[in-house]
């Protein structure tokens, strides 16, 4: 080809084509075969193409990968049901409207935190959206990667790892088909599963994200935990369905009772971005609580009775926040309960782990905000949950907690800036504030005043004809 006859645009296009090629997994690489961008799985990536996803899912056939499933529709009705954990046995690709999609074979999920993944009055329906997450080792990554998937429930099935007709492939079908087509010795090796369509997976090399203790210690202090016999206001069922009654009395009525266990010697270890709070204690969480429905077996083995414990005992964490965090939180959400520098968050116990000389507790943030109506003329004056008649679709939408995470993150980023950058920011802020102060008593600027005069003059001329 005679390059002298080509335009500049054509030459640039040829050079770009030679410089970049597509690998089989869809990432762009240079002509030497090296990634032009960052190393694989070093940043958040979204995988939607079958070839990309197939290489990621091969780990399911070589090892047991645990999978967490969430039913968002259930979270709008219950804080205890709709979460489960299973194992991904295998995967296939099937066509849906001529588009190939991945289908996971997952052992029927077991409920977590004392609830049921599929209550008898809320059965799974084909097409129901699911949130899927798992951690797995993949080729090219130096450590296990956390994945989040967008999924939909297809059907319940029966799974046998080795098909009688083809040992290299699994047998999948309904239980009725299994009983009619498979021998008894094959059936005993099978298990009930759910088939889940996965449209996309997102890799998060650093996990779902959290704020750790070294950062939290800068901005929160005086952490305390209240254990309220009777479950507190958030464990009281209403007569209108699976919702919760509001607290009409002052919060002191609940946390000031003699029966309430007040724990001061604790450490908040982590705030998780998905609505999880980790706390360490040096004493037994439930020890010393006098409540007739809280049996000793629940106190000694709390992980076996989480549903009952969360019904009989309400957990409320309280702490003070730094001045700069307070300003950021009040600016975006000023309805929180308590004083300006205080934060109260209702919790649900999810797990108790006993370690050396202390207990490590994992809580889930209650998916409703505890707020206070301060207007004297309001019939709803006092403490209540927001929204009043329905639950949030997920704990990440709990305003007090989510806005708190944002405020702490912003303060941390600001504090970590280099000194010269801080000085530049301070000068800019001072300049803006000075300009505002100068024009504090001026209601309009020159342009608006001039435009207003022109409109008045035009109106006067029109009236005079």
Secondary structure, DSSP 8 states (H G I E B T S, - for coil): --GGGS-HHHHHHHHHHHHEEE-TTS-EEETTS-BSSS-TTSS-EEE-SHHHHHHHHGGGGTS-EEEEEE-HHHHTT-SSSSEEEEEEEEEEEEEETTEEEEEEEEE--EE-TT--SS-TTS---TT-EEEEEEEE--TT-SS-EEEEEEEEEEEEEEEESS-SS-TTS-EEE-HHHHHHHS-HHHHTT-EEEEEEEEEEEEEETTTT-EEEHHHHHHHEEEEEEEEEET--GGG-EETTEEEE----S-THHHHTSTTSEEE-SEEEEEEETTSEEEEEESS-SSTT---TTS-HHHHH-GGG-HHHHHHHEEEEEEEEE-HHHHHHHHHH---BSS-TTEEEEEEEEEEEEEETTEEEEEEEE-SSEEEEE--TT-TT-EEEEESSSS--SSGGG-HHHHHHHHHHHHHHHHHTS-HHHHHHHHHHHHHHHHHHHHTTT-SS-HHHHHHHHHHHHHHHHHHH-
